[in-house]
């Protein structure tokens, strides 16, 4: 197993690559979507939360990830002894109508396939995605973690419908028609996911790129009056069963899975790791379940993280673990210190477990 | 802290304070830590009671915990420690007002600090004795007796405050460093770590180029006699006060060093020391870094002294190399996997503190919060793995 660090778009520089190397990482998971684009100012470095207006403005639909920018990132990471294990998330500008089943769907699917090929050409083995209409919406931020450290959580369901022009918690159209996102049933959304995987998985497989699905965050049956796909651990199996392609993989988020109201995180990990479906792991801890959970420091939540590491090892998992989120420490370097704490803990867990019989 | 020389190892920060890291480089050998309650296999019930003062027994789980010395004792620094799950704070004697002038701890000056720390739901887990405290004794000067008196008063003060562990060293090199202001021979800091991290490092050949002997030449016999004098005088005081003394081994573990024959660097030497004054309160500081540099098997060390309850405190760092030449790395990046060492501590009933000792230095890491957070996380990960 390898230790990795997730970096947002604005963190893709030598300073952050160096920090990852110092903390003992050998891999990076990078975000190319600028969640903060033209958004109201918020915590400088941390994960985006945003209100009912979502995060920021989606990117340029006509500007696909170029092979050059991907290769440049891989080369720069290599100078720090790091590999890029995955790109996390498509820009909603690139697949808004794939999610909504809109008029540009066919064109956008072609764009996604082009980008998947380029990612493969650059030698990046995975793209993480979150097939969702409302996206990561409805979370709050506060002094929820140990010692009053700032963390993220939910405080009840959020049902306000998504306004037109917004998809995946970002704005894709500055001048939308008035009104809200048209209704969509759960079956319809599963069918849209199936359309996406049917189009993308053959290209992904051919390009040596896994497509790794993040569970819904927060994992509620509906968020902002839109359906969700994977809001219980068992629903990951439904996604896997859509396609036997080895490129059909999971972006296995322990935090989101533990926030779900059913299931058992250890049994789920055993099952999905044994099926060789975990592309990479989001390693974070949490207290509570939806609609009332809070993210915690890695040692301070309800998940026995060492037990998870031992299950992953026993089932032959050899991929990357990243701390996807960490509480912000009250000090001059809140994001770095919070991540450093999680990375130190994870490094020790890996060193300890790897020498066990 | 004006007495601390501005040497490569003892850089004074731009704010005029001494970096904790730098302080510990010198004091490392001196580092003191906390030993808390533990299953004392071979010790009397009285001793077991004595290890846990009221502050520790009040709901404190009898498990290994992580400690470190914060950059300062401000509320902000304490809160940052609390957030990463450190409830046992390490306090340096110079952090206590009045100590610089009197050379001993005082109840009235210690109490407000202790109360403020406890107000954050934390406690003083250990106190580090300053490294010039025994300088007269170690340098063979006439005032040695006064040093022993003052240290005794400090121990008694800690006993009244129920602070369980005093970390100290008997290093002539640190007495020279802190009284004569000369840099430690052979010690250096260079960007040798991953990602350009600056690591403290030692080269014995470089140390030998320093030919002066500021303390004169001290033989093994003379060194042992000074050490024995200390033990016979101060251990009974600790015994009475129920404060665990944690003796730091030689650092660096080479001999001779600066003209001095260093003698506290082998399993046999530690046994000899403990035999001078047998007491449950006469204990060792398991400085994993220097023990590793000395070529002693770490698990063997723990299995030798752990079951008898002789490890009063433990501190950790990564080490690449040996006493001839070594560098202090991130804890996962040294020559030895530390997981079996923490496992052995757990198995031999150690329930005291694991201290983040020396850390690599990163750019843009004010107060070393980032590297401290990483290191605390690392030790917590090892503790979690050991407790399976």
Interface residues (C-beta under 8 A of the other chain):
Chain A: X15 X18 X19 X20 X21 X22 X23 X24 X80 X81 X145 X146 X147 X148 X149 X297 X298 X299 X300 X305 X306 X310 X327 X329 X330 X331 X332 X333 X336 X337 X338 X340 X341 X342 X343 X344 X345 X346 X347 X348 X349 X351 X352 X353 X355
Chain B: X76 X79 X80 X82 X83 X84 X85 X193 X194 X195 X196 X197 X330 X331 X332 X333 X337 X338 X339 X340 X343 X360 X362 X364 X365 X366 X367 X369 X370 X371 X373 X374 X375 X376 X377 X378 X379 X380 X381 X382 X384 X385 X386 X388
